[in-house]
Every structure is written in C-alpha cells, then in structure tokens.
Amino acid sequence: MKGVSMGLDMYGYTMRAEFVGDRQTDVNVREEEQEQAGLTHFAYWRKFNHLHGWMEKLYREKGGSKESFNCCTVRLELEDLVRLEADLDGGKLEHTPGFLFGGEEIYPEDIADTKVFIENARAAIAAGLAVFYDSWW
C-alpha cells in the first residue's frame, strides 16, 4: 500500500491555449495569473514514478532543459496522448527510481486514473485548452 508521507505528487491541469501560445515546457503561472490563464487541475497521482519517468522523457524531447525534473511542466498534445495510451496499454512505462518516488509496482488505480486523465485531456484539447503535467517532490 502506498504511504501518505512526503514524496512525488503529480498533477494534470489545463490552461487557456491562447495564454500558453506555442510553449511546450516550463510554462509557469504565478498565483496572480492563475485566473487569467484559466488554470484548472483535473488529475492527481501520488508516487506513480513510472508515469513521471515517461513525462520526463517527453519533457526532454520537447526541449525541456532543467537539470532536475521537479516543478517542471510539459504540455501534452493529442499525439502525445496517443503515445502515452499505447505505452500504458503495452506495459512500456518503466520504473523510475528517485527520492521518495515509491516502489517498482504499478497499482491498478494508477492505470485507471491515467486512462481517465487521457480521456479528459483529449476532451480538454478538443475544447481549445492546453493540457499540462507538473510534479513536485
């Protein structure tokens, strides 16, 4: 069973696409900009390090350059969601070790939550929103 201590917290959220523009990584919104950006959280995972590692690879592919993938955002486009779904269904998400990241096991609820995230992310993109992943550990 997962612990409730400190560790990897992961979020999916949307923002207005016009606020984001073409930016793919490191879109950070100050608290006073959140309303203007239309920032809305719609997904949460805890210590699902396999997904975190997948998102870090995407971050690097999209030009993200911060040394530590902590509090770094990465945008998910429709093609990214297709790839995530295929990798999730194909068992291709790999264990990503890290400080307080959790163990090697993938919990069924993490798979289910990620499938709901993908479905909701597709709907958000269809509605003209930008979808992002962020984490904090």
N, C-alpha and C positions, 0 to 999 in steps of 0.2 A: 504494500500500500504506500502511496506517496505521502511524504511528510508535509507538514504545514509550516516548516521552518523557512529560513531565508533560502533564496535560490532563484532560478531562472523563471521570470514572469514574461509572458509573451502575449502580444496584442495584435488584433486586426482592426483596422479602422478605415473610415472613408473621409475624404475631403472634397470640396468642390474642385472639379477638374480645372476650371479657369483660374483658381487660386494657385494651383500647383504648376500649371503650364506643362512643359515637356520634361520636367525634372523627374529623375528615376530613383535617386538615392539622396539620403541626408536632407530630407525636407523636414526641417524642424520648425514647429509653430510655437511661438511664445504664448503664454497664457492669455494675454490681452488680444491675441489674433485668433483664438480658437473659434469664436463666433463667426468672424468674417470668413474663416477657412471652412466653416461648416463641419468641423471635426466631430465625428461620431464614432465611438467604439462599438464594435459589434461582435468581437470574438476574443476569447481569452484561453490560453493554455498555461499549464504550470509544469515546468521541468520536462517538456516534450523535446528533449535535446536533438532527436532525430530530425524533427521539423526545423529546429533552429539552425542546424548544420546545413540543411537544404537551402534555407533562406540566406545564409551567409554566402554560399556559392553563388546564388542569384545576385546578391549584392555586389560581389566581386566582378561577375560577368557584366553587370550594368555600370561598372566604373567606380563603385564604392571603394574608397581608399583608406579609410580609418584603420589603424593597426588592430584595434580591438573591436570586434563586432558586438558592441554593447551600447545601447541607446542610439543605434543607427537605424534609419528607416530605409526600406526598399519597397518600391512600387511593384504591384502585380498587375500585369496586363492579361488579356484573355489567353494569349499563347502561353504565358507563364502558368496560368491556372490549368490549362490542358496538360502541361508537362508535370505539374505537381500531382494532378489526379492520376496520371499514368504511373508515376513513380510510387505514389501511395498504394495504388491497387497492385502494382507489381512487386511490392516489398523492397523497393530500392532506397528507402530512406535509411541512412546509416547512423549508427550510434556516434554521437559527437560528445566526447568527454570534455568536461570543464568543471570549474569550481562550483559546487552545489548545483550541478546540472541534472542530477538524477542518474539512474542506472541504465543498463542496456535494454531492459524490457520496454516494449511498446504496449501501452494499455489500450484495450478496445475503445474506451471512451475518447482517447486522443484521436484515434482513427475516425470515429463517428463525428467528433467535434470538427475535425479538419474537413470532412466531407460537407458538413453544414456550412463551414466557412467558405468553401469553394462555391457552393450553390449561391450563397448570399453575396459573395464577391462578384459573381457573374451578373447577378441582378443589379447590383450597385453600378457596375460598369455600363450596363445597358441603360441605366437611368442617368448616365452622364457624370458619374462620380469617379474619383480616383481612389484606388484601394491600396493600402499600405500595411506592412508588417513592421512591428517595432518590438524591442525586448529590453529588459533591464535585469541585471543580475549583480 
